Amino acid sequence: MPQMRGIELLELITQRTPQTFVMIVTAFASIETAIQALRKGAYDYILKPIEFDDLIHRVQKLMEHRALVSENILLRQELNRAYDFDRIIGQSQSMQDVFETIKRVALSDGTVLISGKSGTGKELVARAIHYNGARKQKRFVAVNCGAIVDTLFESELFGHKKGSFTGATSDKDGLFKVAEGGTIFLDEVGEIPSHLQVKLLRAIEQKEITPVGRTEPITVDSRIIAATNKDLRQEMEKGNFREDLFYRLNVVEIHLPSLTERPTDIPALANHFLTQYRKQMTKAVKGFSNEAMTALVNYRWKGEVRELENVVERAVIFCDEDFIQVKHLPEYFRSTDSSGTMLTPSGSESLKEAVKQFERQFIQQTLTDHRYNKEETSKVLGISLSSLYRKFEELGIPLTKD
């Protein structure tokens, strides 16, 4: 090697082709050189004279390691694809607005508050933000704040020191520390006890937490994404949620619309879940009959997307035909008295007409609820005022009550 030393060549290889694995072979043995080589990125360090059995064994180990690294890269790519924006289903304008916000916020490191009813996919959005951001190589830690016992909340989030309370038999890292360098997702953040909200505020503002039983704080570096199905502004007025914490969490708010606000997305969602469970159950179900899809579109989904997924999964289980029929749906879809939660399909209308019928009736009902105030109606529907007037013309809805 007349032009450079082995360590210099190692540095050059690591810079130009970081996917290359390097084994250093040298006649000059020293612990310092070996440590330096490994720190610079060498996989292994071999001394001359070479024992070929040992060399073959080390090369085999290197190949196994490379295979694991390649598999890990592929798994990460698959995981990233699983939470790509394109995997969140929705063609409605309200969902397109959500996608645009997600894309923008994923490029930043700001705190995000995701609001919406249970079952609308808040965690899916949180994961999409994480896996499309700069922290995607680190951990995404999801915490269901509503499922943690009040007495263990502080220990779970911030950790504890051995002997700090009964049952603390060893030191434990809190979930903030577990998410170091990555993202911590605080689902149902409105359930956090009032006395711990100030500590969460400190974790956001100062990037510091104090484990139970310790007096000195430790620094943490994790992005915070929170979600809630409560109206936190109302919770503030009731004194249940700190105002300063709300504004620290609500740097960017993403509101997920309910299915009643975006009925045109239901067919795409239903077909997405059909494809998923058809593969999982190895069934040859081709799709939905017009009657079945009409029933899905007209149903008021109180459990949101999660309920829709469960209904489609059930239908695939019971369907032994080419197309899912109304009879494969739960019993309440076949009820003639649905208490206003579902419109009975005629069986003769196309899916397009069924969607238009639902939109027409839903908009008319919303207009009536808001005394034909067009601006309030457009806000509730999640569309612009001009889009609402286009819907009036398209669906034949009168502009006034009379």
N, C-alpha and C positions, 0 to 999 in steps of 0.2 A: 504494500500500500504506500506507494511513493508520494501521493499527493495530499493525503490527510490521514489522521489517526482513526481508529475504529469507532471511538465515541463520536467523533465529528461526523463520520459517515452515518452512524445510527441516527443522529439528530436530523441529518438531511433527509434520510429515508422517512422518518416519522413526519417531517413537515410536508414532503411531496406526496407520499402515499401512505397515509395513516392506517390504511387497512392491511398493510404488510406486516407480517410477524417476523421478528428478527431474533436469531440465536447468536450470541457472541462466542467465538472460539479463540482462545488466547493461550500463549505459553507463559504469560507473565501473571502469576497469581497474586492477588492482593484483595483483601476484604474491601478496601476503599474503591478499587476499580469495579468490583462486582456490584457494589451498592450503587455506584454512579451509573453503571450500565442499566441496571434495573429501573432506576429513577428516570432515566432518559427514555424508557419505553421498551427495552429489550425483554423478550419473553423468558429467555433462559441464558445461562452463563456456563460454558464448558471449558475445562482445562485440557491442554495437550500434555501427554500424548492421548489421542482419542481412543477410547474403547468402543468398538463399533456396536456391540450389543447395547451398551448404555446410550449411544447416540440414537440408535433405532428406537429405543424405548422413549427417549425424550421427544423425538420427532412425532411418534405416535401420540404422545400426550399433547403436543402442540396442535396436531390435527384435530384431536377431540375438542380441545379448547376453541379452536377456530370454528368448528362446527356449532358449538354452543353459542359463540358470539354471533355467528350468522343467523342462527335460529332466533336468538334474542332480538336481533335487528328486525327480522321478518315479523316477529310477534308484535314489536313496537309499531311497525308500519301498519299491520292489520288493526291494532288497537286505535291508532290515529285515524285510519280510514273508517273504523266503526263509529267514531265520534266526529266525523267530518260534517260540515254544515249540510252537505247534500243528503245526509242520512236523516236529518230532521225533516219530517214530511210536512208540506204545506205550500200551496200555491196561492192562497188568499193574500190580499194586500196586507192584512194585519200581520201575517206570518212573514211576509217579505220584509216588512219593517223590522221585525224581530231579528231576522237573519242579518240585515245590514248593521244593526247595533252590535250583534255578537261578533261579527267580523272586525268591527272597529275596536271593540273593547278587548278582544283577544290579543291585539298587538300591544296593548298597554299592560301596566301592572297594577292598575287601580282596583279599588274595592268595588264589588258589584252586588246589588241586591236584586234578586229575582222574585217577583211576586206572581201569584196566580193560584187558582183553586187546586186542591189535592188531585193528582192524577194528570196534570197538564204537561208534565215532563220537565220539571224544574232541574232535577239532577242531570238529565240528558243535556240540557243547555249548559250547565256548570261544567260538565266534562268536555263539551265541545270547546268552551272557552279555554280550559286548561290544555287540552291536547292540540290546540292550534296556536298556542302561545309559546313564549320563550322558556317556560318551565316544564314543557311536556316530557322531558327526560327524567324528571323527578316525580315523586309520588303525588297522587291525588287521594286525599283522605276525606271520606264522607262521614259526617257526624250527624246522627239524628238527635237533635237536642230534646225532642219530646219523649225520647225513649230512655233517657238517663235519669236515674234516681237523684233527687235534689241533693242528698247528702254526699253523693259521689261526683257531682258535677265538676267541682273545682279540681279534684284529683284526676278525673278523666281528661279534662282540657289542658291542665297545666302541669300535671305530674305530682309526685310526692316523694318525700324522703323516708327511708326505712325508719320505722318506729314512730312516725308522726301521728298515727292513730291506730286503733285496734284493727288488726288485719293487714297493716302495712309491713309485711315481712321482708321487703326488699325495696330498693330504689326503683322508681318507675317513671319513664318518660311520658309526659302528657302528649295528647294528639297534636298539639301545636309543634312540639319538638319532632314528633314522628313525621310531620309534613315538611320538615326543614328543606328549604330550597324549592319546594313544590307548592301545592295548593291545598288549603283546608276549606272544605265545604260545610258550612253550618246550616243544615236543613232545619226548618221550623225554628229559626232564631228567636222568634217571639216567645218561645217557651223557656228561655234562659232566665233563671231566678234573678230578681231585682238586685240582690246583694252581690251578684257576680258580674253584673253588667259593667260596673266600673272597671273591673279587672280586664274584661274583654276590650273595653275602650283603651286601656293602657297598652294592651297587646297590639292594637291597631296603630295607635299614635306613636308609642315609644319603641315598638318592636321588642318588648320585654315581657316576660312572664315570671312569676314567683311560685315555684312548686310548694305544695303544702309541706310545712315543717322546715322550710328554708327561710332565711332572712334576706339573702342576697338575690336579686333578680338575675335571670339569664337571658341573653339575647336570642331572638328567633327570627328567621327569615322565611316567611311563608305568605303566599298571596291568600287573601280572604275573599271568598264568595259566600254570600248568605242567601237564604231563601225563606219565604214565609207564605202561608195561606191566610194570614190575618191582615187586617188593615192596621199597620203599625202607627199610623197617624191617630187613629181612634184609641189605640193602646196608650199612646203618649198622653192624650187628653184624660184618660182614666188613671194615669199615674203608674201604669204597669210597665212602661218602657221608657228608658232615658232618652230625652230629646237629643243630647249631644252624641249618644251612641247611634241613634237613627241617622243623623246627618253624616256621621263618619262611614256608616255602612252604605248609605245611599248616594255614593259618589256618582254611580251610574245605575239607573233602575231599568230593568227589563221586565215588562209585564207580559205574561203569556195569556193570550185570549182563550176563553173556554170554547168548546166545540159548538155551542149555540151561537157564538159570535163568528164562526167560520164553518158553516155547514158544507160549503163546497169542498172542504178538505177531507170530509169523511170517506168518500169513495177511495181516494188515494191511500188513506191510512188503513182502511179495511183490506185493500188489496196487498198492501205492504205486509200486514200481519198474516194474511192468507199465504203469501209466498214463504214467509218465515216458518209457519207451522206445517205447511205442506211438505217442506223439505225435512223438517224435524221428525214428522210422523211417516215420511215416505208414502204419501197419499197422492193420488192423481186428480185431485179436485182442481178444476179449471178456473172457476170463478164463482160469482154470485148471480142468481137469477135476478131479473128486474124487480120482482116483488120483494125478494130478500134485501136487495140494496136499498130499495125505497123505504123499507121498514127501518133500516139502519140510519138512513139520512133523516127520517122524520122523528126518530126517537130523541127524547131529551136526556142527554148523557150526564147524569148527576155525578157519576164517577169519572167523567172525562175520558181521556185517551186510555187510561189504565182499564177502565170498564169495557171500552170498545175492544181492546186487545183480548180481554178475558172472554168476551162474547164470541169473537172470531175463533179463538182457540177451541172453545166448546163446540162450535159449529163444525170445525174440521174433524174433531173427534167423532161426532155422530153422523157425519156425511159419508155415504157410500155411493154417491152419485157423481156425475160430472160437475154439477153446479150446486152450490149451497142454496137450499130453499128456505122459506119462512119456517117450515116445520123443524128445521135443524137449529133454529134460534131458541132461546129460552122461552118458556110458556108465556111470559108477560108480553112478548112481541106479537102473540096471536090473540091477545085479549081485545075484545071490542070496547071495553071501558078502561081506558088508560089514564083517567083523571087528568087529561090534558098533557100528559108527558109524551104521547106518541099519536101520530095521525095514522089511521088505518089505511094502508095502500089499496088503491083500486084494483091493481093487478093488470090494468090495461095501459097505464101510462109508462113512458120511457123514463130512464134514470134522469135525463136532463130535465124533463117536465116535473119530476118529483122534487128535484132540487129547487127549481123555480117556484114550485108551489110552496115549499117550506120557507124559502126566502121571503116570498110575498106575505105569507101569514105571520112570519116572525117580525118583519119590518112593520107591518100594520099593527101588531100587538104592541110593539115598542113605541110606535107613534101614539097609540091610545094611552099607554101608561104615562107618557110625558106630555099629554094634552096637545099633541100635534106641534110641539116645539121642535123645529127641524134641527137646530144646533145641538140641543141636548140629545136628541135621538142619534145624530151622527157620532157624537162622542161616545155614547153607550155602545153603539154598534162597532166602534173602532174604525170608522171610515171618514173620509173628508165630506164636507157638505156638498161639494160638487159631485162626488161619487154617489151620495144619497139621492140627489136629484136625477142622476142617470138611472139609478135603480127604479125610481118612480116611473120614468118613461119606459124602461125596459120591461117592467113587471106589470104595468098598467095600474099603478097605485094612485088613487086620487090625492091631490095636494092638500085638500081640506077635508074635514070630517064630513061635511055635507056633500 
